[in-house]
């Protein structure tokens, strides 16, 4: 049987929190401060093959909130998922790893961050949507042959003023 007759498989098997932490080093005093915090959001993601045709994609996010120079809270979280990808052409695999897989996981990351901030006693932090397709296309346009990185690893830094790919 040739590879041309095999059906392509792309399935999401499981989404889970791989690691999560929240620190509120200035509690309870920080709850008395009613000023608007500065919230920084940084995210990276990578995909690893864990078995033949089975991949784990992990989004790692850091959310750092400060009022002036006083730490309000710090969240670090790894939201991950397991995908099956079999009989998929190589040129499509790169798009799946860099766009589709993170896009499936991101809403769960948003929910987890919101839940953690509420449980820590703060108003929810609702992360803005991320257009992984745009970021991937931007990366491909700026990538030179001498500056080739692993296509399944991306860094996204997102603050109140900018979105960049490192």
N, C-alpha and C positions, 0 to 999 in steps of 0.2 A: 504494500500500500504506500503510495507516495504522499509527501507532505502536502501536496496540493488538494488532496481529498479530505484532509483532517479539518474539523471544524474548530474555529478560534474560540477560546474560552477566556472570559474576563469576568470573574465573580468576586464579590466582597464576602469574605467568610466571617470576620469578626472585627468589631471596633471596641477598643478598651483603653483605659488609662494605664499607661505603663509606669508612670511615676508622677507624683504631684506633691508640692509643698507650698505652704503659705507661711510667711513670717510677718508678724505685727510687733516689731521690736519696741515701739513706743506706746503700747497699750498700757493702761487705759487712757492716759493723758491725750493721746492723738484723737480720741473720740470727741474731745471738747473743742477741737479746732474746726471751725466751720468754713474755713477758706477752701477755695477750689484747688484740688490737687493737680499737679502736672503728672500725667500718666504716659509712660514710655512703653511701647510694645515692640519686642524683637522676636522674630520667628525664623527658624530654619527647619529644613526637612530633608530626610534621606530615605532611600529605599534599599533594602538588603534582600538578596535571595536566600531564604532559609531552608529551602528544599527545592527539588526539581520543579520549576514552574510555580513555586509558592513564594510570595514576597511579603515582607513586612515594611510598611511605610510608617515613619514616625514624624510627627510634627512636634518640634520642641519650641515652647514659647516662654518668654520671660516678660512679666508685666511688673513694672517698677513704678510705684506711686509715691510722690513726695509733695509736701506742702513746704514751699521755700526749700530749705535744705534738710528738713526733718522727714525721716522715712515714715510713710504712712503704712504701706505694705509692699511685700515682694512675693510674687507668685512665680514658680517655675513648674512647668507641666510638660509631660510627654504624652501626647494622645497618639495612639497607634492603631493600625489596622492590618489585617492579613488578607491578601488578595491572591487569587489563582489566576495566572496568565499563561496560557498554553497555546501553542500553534499560532502565535501572533508574529507578524513580520517585524524584524528588528527596527525598522524606521517608525513603526507605530508604538513599540515598547517605550521609546524615549518620551513620547507624548503622554502615554499612560502614567509613567513614573513621575513626570514633572507637572502634569496638569490634572488628570483624572483622579489619581489616588489622593493627592492633597485636597482636592476639591470635595471629595467624599468625606474626608476626615474633619475638615475645618469647622463645619457647623457643630460637631460634637465638642471640639476644642472651645468654641465660643460659649457653649452651654456650661462646660466645666468651669471656665474662668468666671462666668457670671455667678454660678453656684458657690464657688469658693469665696468670692468677695462678699456675698450675702451672708454666708456662714461665719465669716470673720467679723461681721458687724457693720459692714459698709454698704453703701448703695451699690447695685450691680454694675460691673464694668461690662459693657456690651461691645465687643470688638467689631470694628467695621469689616464688611466683607472684603475678601482678597480675591482679585482676579488672577488666578494662577496661569491662565492662558496668556494674558498680557505680559506677565512677568517672564514667562518662558520665552515668548517671542522677543521680548526686549533683551533677554540674555543671549539668545541666538544671534541677534543683530549686532551686539557689541562684542561677541566672542570672536577672537582672531585665531588663526591656526596655531600661533605660538602660545596662546592663552587658553588652552583646552582644559576644562575641568571635568570631573565625573558628572555625566548628565543626570545622574540620579541623586545628586546632592545640591541643594539650593539653600541660600541664606537670604532671608527677607527681613530687612529692618524697616519698621513702620512706626513712625512717631506722629505727633499731631501735625507735622509739616511736610513729611516726605515719605516716599516709598522707594527703597533702593534694593538692588540685588548685589550681594558681595560675591 
